[in-house]
Amino acid sequence: MAKLFRTRAASLSLALIMAQTLPLSAQSLLDAAPSALRTLPGDSESILSTRPAPVEAVVAKVSGLVPFEQALPVYHLAGEDAVARLSFNLAADQAADGGQLTLAYRNAVSVLPDTSVMDIEVNGKAAGTFRIASPNGFKSEALPIGADFLKPGRNQVVLRARQFHRVDCSLEATYELWSELDPSASGFAATRHHGFQSFDDLLTVVRTDANVTDIRLILPQAATAEMLNDAAPALQTLALFLNRDDVAITVGEKPGTGPGIDLYVSTDKTRAQARGADGQAAAPYGLSVRNGGSDGRADVSLRGATRADMSSQLLQAIQGPLKGSLDSGVFSNRSGTIIADASTTYTLADTGFESRVFSGRLSRTGFNMVMPADFYPADYATIGLKLSAATSPGLKRTAQFLVRVNDRVVTSYPFRNSAGEQFDGKLIELPLRAFRPGNNKVELLAELPVEADETCAPEARADATPRFILLKDTKIEIPALARIGRLPDIGAFAGTAYPYADGRPFDIFIERPDAQSAGAALTMLSRLALAARNPLNADIRLGAANPSSDRNALVITTQNAFADLGAAGKGGFPTGAFQPMAASVADVDPIRTATIGGSVFAASPALNNDEDSTALLDAFRKSTTRPEDTLSFPSKMHSWFSGAGARFGKWLSYQDGSASTPMLKPGHSLLTLTQTPSPSGNAVWTVVHAGSPADIALGVRRLVEPAVWQGLNGGSAEIETASLAVNTMPAGSHFIAGMTDESPSNLRRLAAAWFSDNFQFYVLLIVGLMGVFAVWLGLAIPRKGVRSDQ
């Protein structure tokens, strides 16, 4: 165990030690503090609700509530038998005193309150049960939790919602069953509250009304890139220590208000430049924690003589007071997630799943699988799912087992034995093409209809009679993978921080030196560190990106007009001058597949003089296009074969087009995210572009929301200005970013993968071989003659 931690601590300290060698910059931030960002309500994952959602929770927030650490999507429990795994942190004296587990919830009106229940476990012990009966708004349930249930540090809570429909017994009706918690009013109400006295107390910091964990970096108005580079390792370490997916970084001269963390980082040099800024006067050398200036707010200070001294202080904290929470948090096996590696076998137990009997109509088990960033998805192998399960007698012949990957069914297995059957490692093959580098949502579904469902009499329902059991011993076998880095791929970027997580230094260019752009850049850096589970070796630079650089870069850019203002040395923008229009994200699908037109540097509509010409040309082409019935026969055949090839390609790539949306006009996006080769061609640039500092701050806040971030995939993404919906599009073509495995076996798999993507060459090869054989046969027979035995 000590060796394992030394390895993790060494990886954590890599960026800290290398930060000493990063170049310094004397550029300055223009804005003293960012304009107040518009707060975004959390996305409601409630589907098929038959009532409008309440404007706000009807339950009062409990003062001093220790929040759950998980982000918003986890609080939604859908289906007949759903499980949510949550955690909260307690100090030793809080665990010894006990308290109350407070759960503020609401449910769909279709949930039958007579028999639907929520079961609660705390650290593996049954802690209580209550009926699910709150369709008209949030209702608070308080369960007393004694000291014998609790422990110092992270405590695990398992919620199991068993939900039944009021009137409908069809399989489709199970999707109407859901319950959800209000994260701001749910958590553990401890008997004793003692503020922020230790690092572990930071784990109890409450989220803001926008359901984000606020970290505010305090810098003077004349802040420089050197100060940002001093703070970057501490910010990343703090984000990893908290292990929350909803961290949002802001930058300002004054401390924040409300719940959150104010971070002060300074060397003797930058401290002198800051002239004793508030919060630094009483801060000792080293890393320290104390109560902030407002209720629920903490001050974290890192002070050293030099940057090397601060790196040493931070490393000592990682090996000391931060160690326990790092091991139980970011370094532990994350519940519900498999970090996949080639030629490795996992079980459902690795996702936190526990074997349980199921008596409903549709069993649903899901987990997230993070595939390697350089994984090449193609049909050269399959992932083996070895099913350990059993069905009961009496199922209809339509019963079946389904596997859904990224919301698409990729395979099925029928349960044909109506007398029941047992599966001891039944192999079900999952096509590799259905997966992608980075995050993959995997769902195991068992459709289990019986004849009694046709009657649909709640009083005759046999809830005690099981229909299916799925065992945690079910295995997921990852084969040897073709490995090559192909970009653009924002799925690999979001899931594994590719290509920035390899330890090599890279640049973060902040085109306009203002606090909002800096906060957006630091938010992206912290989110990437969480994806990599390790601090990244970033060098922050203020100003335009260097086209001749051979290093990878993350570019935070706004319109060139704003960059010119910054370069001219003009003052900061007035507060709220670029505040975006209010828009609601409620009931918005966080990810939609779409086509994104134009470059990330496309001009705004006001500057784009080609729109009228483009519209005129489109109208001309439409007016001169001949109707299909007037086309010649060869043209019709060519059109048919082209369409058939496109349809087959979409089917082969698991793209059904069901979520596609029309192309948006260039300049109508709040924010775009793209990956391109650098101008020198020797590196990769990931460009985050918006029209103004306020837009980029708002857009990045939306982009890093857990539900959005986990769903990023393809070659680029955009956020719509009005609705804040997120659209993604596949990459039209890829470029090679690197290959770490040059073994013959990997080259063989790459060749097989390439041929599976370009199957037309198989057809040409077969036709060519048949032609060669025909020519040989035509030449050989006349020359040899015909032999006869008679």
C-alpha positions in Angstrom: 0.0 0.0 0.0 2.9 2.4 0.8 4.4 1.6 -2.6 1.1 2.4 -4.3 0.7 5.7 -2.5 4.3 6.6 -3.3 3.5 6.1 -7.0 0.4 8.2 -6.8 2.1 10.9 -4.8 4.9 11.0 -7.3 2.4 11.5 -10.1 0.6 14.2 -8.2 3.9 16.0 -7.6 5.1 15.8 -11.2 3.4 19.0 -12.3 4.4 20.8 -9.0 8.1 20.0 -9.4 8.2 20.8 -13.1 6.4 24.1 -12.5 9.6 25.5 -11.2 11.1 25.5 -14.7 8.2 27.2 -16.5 8.9 30.6 -17.9 7.6 33.7 -16.2 5.5 36.4 -17.8 5.0 40.0 -16.9 1.6 40.4 -18.6 -1.2 41.6 -16.5 -4.9 41.0 -16.1 -7.1 44.0 -16.8 -10.2 43.3 -14.8 -10.1 43.6 -11.1 -12.9 41.1 -10.7 -15.3 39.3 -13.1 -18.8 40.3 -13.6 -21.3 38.2 -11.8 -22.0 35.1 -13.9 -25.6 34.2 -14.5 -26.5 31.3 -12.3 -27.7 28.3 -14.1 -30.2 26.0 -12.5 -29.2 22.3 -12.5 -30.5 20.2 -15.4 -33.5 18.2 -14.4 -33.1 14.6 -15.6 -36.7 14.0 -14.9 -38.2 12.4 -18.0 -41.8 11.8 -19.0 -43.1 13.8 -16.2 -46.8 14.5 -16.3 -46.6 17.7 -14.3 -44.5 20.8 -14.5 -41.5 21.0 -12.2 -41.9 23.3 -9.2 -40.1 26.6 -9.6 -38.1 26.0 -6.4 -38.0 23.4 -3.6 -40.7 23.7 -1.0 -38.5 22.4 1.8 -36.3 24.7 3.8 -32.6 24.2 3.7 -31.1 22.8 6.9 -28.5 25.1 8.4 -25.1 23.5 8.6 -26.0 20.6 6.4 -23.0 18.5 5.3 -23.6 18.0 1.6 -23.2 14.9 -0.5 -20.1 15.0 -2.7 -21.7 13.8 -5.9 -22.9 16.0 -8.7 -26.4 16.5 -10.0 -27.0 13.5 -12.4 -26.5 11.0 -9.6 -29.5 12.3 -7.7 -32.0 10.9 -10.3 -33.3 7.4 -9.7 -35.2 6.0 -12.7 -37.0 2.8 -13.3 -38.6 0.1 -11.1 -35.4 -0.6 -9.1 -32.8 2.1 -9.1 -29.8 2.7 -6.9 -27.8 5.9 -6.1 -24.5 5.8 -4.3 -23.6 9.0 -2.4 -21.0 10.0 0.2 -20.4 12.7 2.8 -17.5 13.5 5.1 -17.5 13.8 8.9 -14.9 14.8 11.4 -14.2 12.4 14.3 -16.3 14.3 16.8 -19.2 14.6 14.3 -19.2 10.9 13.7 -19.2 10.2 17.4 -22.2 12.5 18.0 -24.4 11.1 15.2 -27.1 13.2 13.5 -29.8 13.0 10.8 -29.7 12.0 7.2 -31.9 14.5 5.4 -33.3 13.6 2.0 -35.4 16.1 0.1 -37.1 14.3 -2.8 -39.9 14.4 -5.3 -41.2 11.8 -7.7 -43.3 11.3 -10.9 -47.1 11.3 -10.4 -47.1 7.8 -12.1 -45.3 6.3 -9.0 -47.8 4.3 -6.9 -47.3 5.6 -3.3 -48.9 2.5 -1.6 -46.0 0.2 -2.4 -43.2 2.3 -3.7 -40.4 2.7 -1.1 -36.9 4.1 -0.7 -34.4 2.0 1.2 -31.4 3.6 2.8 -28.0 2.0 3.8 -25.2 3.9 5.6 -21.8 2.2 5.5 -23.4 -1.1 4.6 -26.0 -1.1 7.3 -29.7 -0.7 6.8 -30.7 2.7 8.1 -34.4 3.0 7.3 -37.1 3.0 4.7 -39.8 5.5 3.7 -42.7 5.5 1.2 -42.1 7.4 -2.1 -45.1 9.8 -2.0 -44.3 13.3 -3.1 -45.5 14.0 -6.6 -46.4 17.7 -6.0 -43.1 19.0 -4.9 -40.0 18.3 -2.7 -40.6 16.7 0.6 -38.0 16.2 3.3 -37.4 12.9 5.1 -35.1 12.9 8.2 -33.7 9.6 9.4 -31.8 9.5 12.7 -28.3 8.0 12.3 -26.4 6.9 15.4 -22.7 6.9 16.0 -22.5 3.1 15.3 -23.4 3.8 11.7 -20.8 6.4 11.1 -17.0 6.8 10.8 -14.6 9.6 10.6 -13.9 10.6 7.0 -16.0 9.6 4.0 -19.3 7.8 4.8 -21.1 5.9 2.0 -24.9 6.1 1.5 -26.8 3.7 -0.8 -30.3 4.7 -1.8 -32.5 2.1 -3.5 -35.8 3.2 -5.0 -38.3 0.4 -5.7 -41.1 2.1 -7.7 -44.3 0.8 -9.2 -46.6 2.3 -11.8 -50.2 3.4 -10.8 -52.0 2.1 -13.9 -49.7 0.9 -16.6 -47.9 -2.5 -16.6 -46.1 -2.2 -20.0 -42.4 -2.2 -20.4 -42.5 1.4 -21.8 -44.3 2.6 -18.6 -41.2 1.8 -16.5 -39.5 4.8 -18.1 -42.1 7.0 -16.5 -41.0 6.0 -13.0 -38.5 8.3 -11.3 -37.6 10.0 -8.1 -35.0 12.7 -7.6 -33.3 14.5 -4.7 -32.7 18.2 -4.2 -28.9 18.3 -3.7 -29.1 21.7 -2.0 -31.5 20.4 0.7 -30.1 16.8 1.1 -27.2 15.6 3.1 -26.2 14.9 6.7 -27.3 17.2 9.5 -24.5 16.8 12.0 -25.0 17.6 15.7 -21.8 19.5 15.9 -20.5 22.2 13.5 -17.0 23.5 14.0 -16.3 25.4 10.7 -13.1 24.8 8.7 -10.3 23.8 11.0 -8.6 21.1 8.9 -8.2 20.1 5.3 -10.8 17.4 5.6 -13.3 20.0 6.6 -13.1 21.4 3.1 -15.0 18.3 2.0 -18.0 19.7 3.7 -18.2 22.9 1.8 -21.7 23.6 0.5 -22.5 24.3 -3.1 -23.9 27.5 -4.4 -27.5 28.1 -5.5 -26.3 27.2 -9.0 -25.2 23.8 -7.7 -21.5 24.3 -8.2 -18.6 24.2 -5.8 -17.2 27.7 -5.9 -13.4 28.2 -5.7 -12.3 31.8 -6.0 -8.6 32.6 -6.7 -7.8 35.9 -5.0 -5.4 38.0 -7.1 -4.5 41.7 -7.2 -5.8 43.9 -10.0 -2.4 44.0 -11.6 -2.2 40.2 -11.6 0.3 38.5 -14.0 0.7 35.2 -15.7 3.4 34.4 -13.1 0.8 34.6 -10.4 -1.6 32.3 -12.3 1.2 29.8 -12.8 2.0 29.9 -9.1 -1.6 29.1 -8.3 -2.3 26.4 -11.0 -0.7 23.5 -9.1 -2.6 24.4 -5.9 -5.9 24.8 -7.7 -5.5 21.4 -9.4 -4.5 19.7 -6.1 -7.5 21.3 -4.4 -9.9 20.1 -7.1 -8.5 16.5 -6.9 -8.7 16.6 -3.1 -12.4 17.7 -3.2 -13.1 15.1 -6.0 -16.1 16.9 -7.2 -17.2 17.1 -10.8 -18.8 20.5 -10.4 -15.9 22.8 -9.4 -16.1 26.3 -10.9 -13.1 28.7 -10.7 -13.5 32.4 -10.5 -10.8 35.1 -10.3 -11.1 38.3 -8.4 -9.5 40.9 -6.1 -12.0 40.5 -3.3 -13.1 37.4 -1.5 -16.3 35.7 -2.6 -19.6 35.6 -0.7 -21.7 32.7 0.2 -20.5 29.1 0.4 -17.2 28.2 -1.2 -13.5 28.5 -0.9 -11.2 31.5 -1.3 -7.7 30.5 -2.4 -4.6 32.7 -1.7 -1.3 31.7 -3.4 1.8 33.9 -3.1 5.5 33.9 -3.1 7.5 36.7 -1.4 7.8 38.4 -4.8 4.1 38.3 -5.7 3.1 39.1 -2.1 5.1 42.3 -2.3 3.4 43.1 -5.6 0.0 42.5 -4.0 0.9 44.9 -1.2 -0.7 42.8 1.6 -3.9 41.9 -0.1 -6.8 40.9 2.2 -6.5 37.4 3.5 -2.7 37.2 3.3 -1.8 39.3 6.3 -2.3 36.5 8.8 -1.4 33.6 6.5 1.6 31.6 7.7 4.1 30.0 5.4 3.0 26.7 4.0 -0.5 25.4 3.2 -3.2 26.3 5.7 -7.0 26.3 6.2 -9.2 28.6 8.2 -12.7 30.0 8.3 -13.5 32.6 5.6 -15.1 36.0 5.9 -18.7 34.7 5.5 -20.7 31.8 6.8 -19.9 28.6 5.0 -16.8 29.9 3.3 -13.3 28.7 3.8 -9.9 30.4 3.3 -7.1 28.2 1.9 -3.6 29.8 1.8 -0.4 28.6 0.1 2.6 30.8 0.9 6.3 30.2 0.2 9.4 32.1 -0.4 9.6 30.9 -4.0 7.6 28.7 -6.4 10.0 25.8 -5.6 9.3 26.3 -1.9 5.5 26.3 -2.5 5.9 23.1 -4.6 7.7 21.5 -1.7 5.0 22.6 0.8 2.3 21.3 -1.4 4.1 17.9 -1.8 4.4 17.6 2.0 0.7 18.2 2.3 -0.1 15.5 -0.3 2.0 13.0 1.6 0.6 14.1 4.9 -2.8 15.7 5.8 -4.3 15.3 2.3 -3.3 11.6 1.9 -6.3 9.9 3.6 -8.9 11.8 1.6 -7.0 11.5 -1.7 -6.8 7.7 -1.2 -10.5 7.4 -0.3 -11.6 9.9 -3.0 -9.9 10.4 -6.4 -7.5 7.5 -6.0 -10.2 5.0 -5.0 -12.2 3.0 -7.5 -14.9 5.5 -8.4 -18.3 4.0 -7.9 -20.1 3.3 -11.1 -17.0 3.7 -13.3 -14.6 1.3 -14.9 -11.2 2.7 -16.1 -10.7 0.2 -18.9 -7.3 -1.1 -20.0 -6.5 -3.5 -22.8 -6.4 -7.2 -22.1 -8.0 -6.8 -18.7 -11.0 -8.4 -17.1 -13.4 -6.5 -14.8 -16.6 -7.5 -13.0 -19.8 -5.6 -12.1 -18.5 -5.6 -8.5 -15.8 -3.1 -9.7 -18.6 -0.6 -10.5 -20.0 -0.9 -7.0 -22.9 -3.2 -8.1 -24.3 -5.6 -5.6 -26.2 -8.8 -6.7 -29.9 -8.5 -6.0 -33.1 -10.2 -6.9 -35.4 -8.3 -9.3 -39.2 -8.9 -9.6 -40.2 -6.1 -12.0 -40.7 -5.9 -15.8 -37.5 -4.1 -16.9 -34.2 -4.5 -15.0 -31.7 -1.7 -15.7 -28.1 -1.7 -14.6 -25.7 1.0 -15.8 -22.1 2.1 -15.4 -19.6 4.3 -17.1 -16.6 2.8 -18.9 -13.7 5.0 -19.7 -11.8 3.6 -22.7 -8.2 4.6 -23.4 -7.6 7.9 -25.2 -5.7 6.2 -28.1 -8.2 3.4 -28.5 -9.2 2.8 -32.2 -12.9 1.7 -32.3 -13.5 -0.7 -35.2 -14.6 -4.3 -35.8 -11.3 -6.1 -35.3 -12.3 -7.6 -31.9 -15.2 -7.6 -29.4 -15.6 -6.9 -25.7 -16.8 -10.1 -24.0 -19.6 -9.8 -21.5 -19.8 -13.1 -19.6 -23.2 -13.0 -18.1 -23.8 -14.6 -14.6 -27.5 -14.4 -14.1 -30.7 -16.5 -13.9 -34.3 -16.1 -15.0 -37.4 -17.5 -13.3 -40.1 -19.8 -14.9 -43.1 -18.1 -16.5 -41.5 -15.4 -18.6 -43.0 -14.8 -22.0 -41.1 -15.7 -25.1 -40.5 -12.1 -25.9 -38.2 -11.8 -22.8 -34.7 -10.8 -23.7 -31.4 -9.3 -22.5 -30.2 -6.1 -24.1 -26.9 -4.2 -24.0 -27.1 -0.5 -24.7 -23.9 1.6 -25.3 -24.1 5.4 -25.5 -27.9 5.1 -25.7 -27.9 2.7 -28.7 -28.8 -1.0 -28.4 -25.7 -3.0 -29.7 -26.7 -6.6 -29.0 -29.5 -8.7 -27.6 -29.9 -12.3 -26.3 -33.4 -13.8 -26.1 -34.6 -15.7 -23.0 -36.3 -18.5 -24.8 -36.6 -21.0 -22.0 -40.0 -20.3 -20.4 -39.1 -22.8 -17.6 -36.2 -20.5 -16.4 -32.5 -20.9 -17.1 -29.2 -20.1 -15.4 -26.2 -18.4 -17.1 -22.8 -19.2 -15.8 -20.6 -17.0 -17.8 -22.7 -16.9 -21.0 -20.6 -15.0 -23.5 -22.3 -12.0 -25.1 -20.0 -10.1 -27.6 -20.1 -6.3 -27.7 -18.7 -4.7 -30.9 -15.8 -2.4 -30.2 -17.1 0.0 -32.8 -20.0 0.9 -30.5 -17.5 2.3 -28.0 -15.4 5.5 -28.2 -12.3 6.8 -26.5 -13.2 8.5 -23.2 -16.5 8.1 -21.4 -19.0 5.4 -22.5 -22.4 4.9 -21.0 -23.2 1.2 -20.7 -26.6 -0.2 -19.7 -27.6 -3.8 -19.2 -31.3 -4.3 -19.6 -33.5 -7.4 -19.1 -37.0 -7.2 -20.4 -39.0 -9.6 -18.3 -42.7 -9.7 -19.3 -45.1 -12.3 -17.9 -48.8 -13.0 -18.8 -50.0 -11.4 -15.6 -48.8 -8.0 -16.9 -51.5 -8.1 -19.5 -54.2 -8.0 -16.7 -52.4 -5.1 -15.0 -54.1 -5.5 -11.6 -52.0 -3.8 -8.9 -53.6 -6.0 -6.2 -52.7 -9.2 -8.1 -49.1 -8.2 -8.6 -46.6 -10.8 -7.2 -43.8 -8.5 -6.0 -42.4 -11.2 -3.8 -41.9 -13.5 -6.8 -38.5 -12.8 -8.5 -38.1 -12.8 -12.3 -34.4 -12.2 -12.7 -31.1 -12.0 -10.8 -28.0 -10.4 -12.1 -24.8 -11.4 -10.2 -21.9 -9.1 -9.5 -19.6 -11.8 -10.8 -20.6 -10.9 -14.4 -17.4 -10.2 -16.2 -16.4 -7.6 -18.8 -13.3 -8.7 -20.8 -11.4 -6.0 -22.7 -9.4 -7.5 -25.6 -6.1 -6.3 -27.0 -6.8 -2.9 -28.5 -5.5 -1.1 -31.5 -3.7 1.9 -30.1 -3.2 5.1 -32.0 -3.9 8.7 -31.1 -6.5 10.1 -33.6 -7.7 13.7 -33.3 -9.9 15.6 -33.2 -11.6 13.6 -30.4 -13.2 15.7 -27.7 -14.5 12.5 -26.0 -10.9 11.5 -25.3 -10.2 15.1 -24.2 -13.1 15.1 -21.7 -12.7 11.5 -20.5 -8.9 11.3 -20.1 -7.5 14.8 -20.7 -5.9 13.6 -23.9 -3.4 14.8 -25.2 -2.4 16.8 -22.1 -2.1 14.1 -19.4 1.2 12.5 -20.5 3.3 14.7 -18.1 4.8 16.8 -20.9 4.4 20.6 -20.5 1.8 22.3 -22.6 0.6 25.9 -22.9 -2.7 27.5 -21.9 -3.1 30.7 -24.0 -5.6 33.2 -22.6 -6.1 35.6 -25.5 -7.5 38.5 -23.6 -6.1 39.1 -20.1 -9.3 39.5 -18.1 -10.5 37.8 -15.0 -13.4 36.0 -16.7 -11.2 34.5 -19.3 -8.7 33.5 -16.7 -11.4 31.9 -14.6 -12.7 29.9 -17.6 -9.1 28.7 -18.3 -8.6 27.6 -14.7 -12.0 25.9 -14.6 -11.0 23.9 -17.8 -7.6 23.1 -16.3 -9.2 21.8 -13.0 -11.7 19.7 -14.9 -9.0 18.2 -17.0 -7.0 17.3 -13.9 -10.0 15.5 -12.5 -10.3 13.6 -15.8 -6.7 12.6 -15.7 -6.7 12.1 -11.9 -3.4 13.9 -11.8 -2.2 17.5 -12.0 -1.3 18.6 -15.5 1.9 20.4 -16.4 0.4 23.6 -17.8 2.2 26.9 -18.5 -0.3 29.7 -18.6 0.4 32.6 -21.0 -1.5 35.8 -21.5 -1.9 36.9 -25.1 -2.4 35.3 -28.5 -1.3 31.8 -29.2 2.2 31.4 -30.7 1.8 29.8 -34.2 5.4 28.6 -34.3 5.2 26.7 -31.0 5.7 22.9 -31.1 3.9 22.3 -27.8 0.3 21.2 -27.3 -1.9 24.1 -26.3 -5.3 24.9 -24.8 -6.4 28.2 -26.3 -9.0 30.4 -24.6 -10.0 32.9 -27.2 -12.7 35.6 -27.7 -13.4 37.9 -30.7 -10.3 39.6 -32.0 -11.9 43.0 -31.3 -11.8 42.3 -27.6 -8.2 41.0 -27.8 -7.1 44.2 -29.5 -8.6 46.2 -26.6 -6.6 44.2 -24.2 -3.4 44.6 -26.2 -4.0 48.4 -26.4 -3.8 48.6 -22.6 -7.3 49.9 -22.1 -9.1 49.4 -18.9 -11.4 46.6 -17.9 -14.9 46.2 -19.3 -17.7 47.8 -17.2 -19.4 45.4 -14.8 -22.2 43.6 -16.6 -21.4 45.2 -20.0 -21.3 41.8 -21.7 -23.8 40.0 -19.4 -25.7 37.5 -21.6 -29.4 37.3 -21.9 -31.1 35.1 -19.3 -31.9 31.7 -20.6 -33.3 28.6 -18.8 -31.6 25.3 -19.2 -34.5 23.4 -17.6 -35.8 20.5 -19.7 -33.0 21.0 -22.2 -31.3 17.9 -23.5 -27.7 18.5 -22.4 -26.1 16.8 -25.4 -27.5 16.8 -29.0 -25.7 15.5 -32.1 -25.5 18.2 -34.7 -23.5 19.7 -37.5 -21.4 22.7 -36.6 -20.6 25.0 -39.5 -17.7 27.4 -39.8 -14.4 27.7 -38.1 -14.0 28.5 -34.5 -12.6 31.9 -35.6 -15.6 32.6 -37.8 -16.7 36.2 -37.6 -19.9 37.3 -35.9 -23.0 37.9 -37.9 -22.3 41.6 -37.9 -18.9 41.1 -39.4 -19.8 38.3 -41.8 -20.5 39.8 -45.3 -20.8 36.4 -47.1 -24.2 35.4 -45.7 -26.3 37.1 -48.4 -24.1 35.7 -51.1 -24.3 32.2 -49.7 -28.1 32.4 -49.4 -28.3 33.7 -53.0 -26.1 30.8 -54.3 -28.2 28.3 -52.3 -31.4 29.7 -53.9 -29.8 29.6 -57.3 -28.7 25.9 -57.0 -32.2 24.9 -55.7 -33.9 26.7 -58.6 -31.7 25.0 -61.2 -31.9 21.5 -59.7 -33.9 19.1 -61.9 -36.6 17.0 -60.3 -35.7 13.4 -59.6 -38.1 12.1 -62.2 -36.3 14.0 -64.9 -32.9 12.6 -64.1 -31.3 10.1 -66.4 -31.1 6.4 -65.4 -27.3 6.5 -64.7 -27.8 9.6 -62.5 -30.6 7.8 -60.6 -28.5 4.8 -60.0 -25.5 6.9 -58.9 -27.8 8.8 -56.5 -29.3 5.5 -55.1 -25.9 3.9 -54.5 -24.5 7.0 -52.9 -27.5 7.2 -50.5 -27.2 3.5 -49.8 -23.5 3.8 -49.0 -24.2 6.7 -46.7 -27.0 4.8 -44.9 -24.8 1.7 -44.5 -21.9 3.8 -43.1 -24.2 5.4 -40.5 -25.5 2.0 -39.5 -21.9 0.6 -39.3 -20.9 3.5 -37.0 -24.0 3.3 -34.8 -25.3 6.7 -36.1 -29.0 6.5 -36.5 -29.5 10.3 -37.0 -32.3 10.3 -34.5 -30.8 13.2 -32.5 -29.6 15.3 -35.3 -30.4 19.0 -35.6 -30.1 21.5 -38.4 -26.8 23.3 -38.9 -26.6 26.5 -37.0 -25.3 29.7 -38.7 -21.7 30.7 -37.9 -21.6 33.3 -35.2 -24.8 32.1 -33.5 -23.0 30.0 -30.9 -22.3 31.1 -27.4 -19.2 28.9 -27.3 -17.4 26.4 -29.5 -14.8 23.7 -28.7 -12.6 22.3 -31.4 -9.3 20.5 -31.9 -7.0 21.2 -34.7 -3.3 20.7 -35.6 -1.2 23.6 -34.6 0.0 25.9 -37.4 3.4 24.4 -37.2 1.8 20.9 -37.6 3.9 19.5 -34.7 1.3 19.8 -31.9 -2.4 19.9 -31.1 -4.5 22.9 -30.2 -7.8 22.6 -28.4 -9.6 25.9 -29.0 -12.4 27.2 -26.7 -13.9 30.2 -28.5 -16.6 32.7 -27.5 -17.6 36.2 -28.5 -16.8 38.0 -25.2 -15.3 37.3 -21.8 -18.7 37.0 -20.3 -19.8 34.5 -22.9 -16.7 32.4 -22.4 -17.2 32.4 -18.7 -20.8 31.3 -19.0 -20.1 28.9 -21.8 -17.3 27.1 -19.9 -19.5 26.9 -16.8 -22.1 25.1 -19.0 -19.5 22.9 -20.7 -18.1 21.5 -17.5 -21.5 20.5 -16.0 -21.2 16.8 -15.3 -24.0 15.7 -17.5 -22.6 17.7 -20.4 -18.9 16.9 -19.9 -19.5 13.2 -19.7 -21.5 13.2 -23.0 -18.9 15.1 -25.1 -17.8 13.2 -28.2 -16.9 13.6 -31.8 -14.7 16.3 -33.3 -16.3 19.5 -32.0 -19.0 20.9 -29.8 -21.0 24.1 -29.5 -23.3 25.7 -27.0 -26.3 27.5 -28.4 -26.7 31.1 -27.4 -30.4 31.2 -26.6 -31.1 27.7 -25.2 -27.6 26.8 -23.9 -28.2 23.3 -25.6 -24.9 21.5 -26.4 -24.5 20.1 -29.9 -21.7 17.8 -31.0 -20.6 16.7 -34.5 -18.4 13.8 -35.6 -15.0 14.6 -37.0 -15.0 14.7 -40.8 -11.4 13.5 -40.9 -8.7 12.6 -38.4 -5.1 13.4 -38.0 -2.6 11.2 -36.1 -1.4 12.7 -32.8 1.0 9.9 -31.9 1.5 6.2 -31.5 3.1 4.7 -28.4 2.8 1.0 -29.4 4.7 0.1 -32.5 4.7 -3.6 -32.0 3.8 -5.9 -34.9 0.6 -7.0 -33.1 -0.6 -3.5 -32.7 0.2 -2.7 -36.4 -1.8 -5.8 -37.3 -4.8 -4.6 -35.3 -4.5 -1.2 -36.8 -4.5 -2.7 -40.3 -7.6 -4.7 -39.4 -9.3 -1.7 -38.0 -8.5 0.4 -41.1 -9.9 -2.3 -43.4 -13.1 -2.5 -41.3 -13.5 1.3 -41.7 -12.7 1.1 -45.5 -14.6 -2.1 -46.4 -14.8 -1.0 -50.0 -11.2 -2.2 -50.5 -12.3 -5.7 -49.6 -14.8 -5.5 -52.5 -12.2 -4.2 -54.9 -9.7 -6.8 -53.7 -12.1 -9.7 -54.3 -13.1 -8.3 -57.7 -9.4 -7.9 -58.6 -8.5 -11.4 -57.5 -11.5 -12.8 -59.4 -10.3 -10.9 -62.5 -6.7 -12.2 -62.1 -8.1 -15.8 -61.7 -10.3 -15.4 -64.8 -7.3 -14.1 -66.9 -5.1 -17.0 -65.7 -7.8 -19.5 -66.4 -8.3 -18.1 -69.9 -4.7 -18.4 -70.6 -4.0 -21.8 -68.9 -6.8 -23.9 -70.4 -6.0 -23.3 -74.1 -2.4 -23.8 -73.4 -2.7 -27.1 -71.5 -5.7 -28.4 -73.3 -8.5 -30.7 -72.0 -7.4 -34.0 -70.4 -9.7 -37.0 -70.7 -9.4 -40.5 -69.2 -11.4 -42.1 -72.1 
